[in-house]
Amino acid sequence: MPKFSISSGNKLFQCDQQLRDLFNEVVKHFDCTIICGHRARKEQDGAFETGRSKLKFPQSKHNTIPSDAVDVIAYPIDWYDRERHTYFAGFVKGMAASMGIDIRWGGDWDGDTKVKDNSFDDLVHFELIKYSAGKQQ
């Protein structure tokens, strides 16, 4: 059974408990690695400047403590295999639904299940959908 490395575990520990619970279950069934949990100002602004993020610090869900977002990639790692990213995301979203966790995937920002209508893809990004006063965040 796959399990997280110490490095992945440390990055996941920076995340909200729901994300920790979700990905600790996911890794039992689908080998993957945690790329990023929390991002401090320098990391977030660097991600923005290089085009890996559309948000500056502190606007990203990666910038909260604990982080409301996590970047995760399945093994074997192939950054350019969109089908594999989509397959993995479907598994993660199904697992999240079974656990009662609302998440958004960076390959389907609007949640309409159409995976080719984004203006910006972040295929390794998963974030919690939180609700406050009836409003989705």
Beta strands, then each sheet from edge to edge (+ up, - down):
strand 1: 32-36
strand 2: 69-74
strand 3: 103-105
strand 4: 125-128
strand 5: 131-132
strand 6: 135-136
sheet 1: 1+ 2- 4+ 3-
sheet 2: 5+ 6-
end
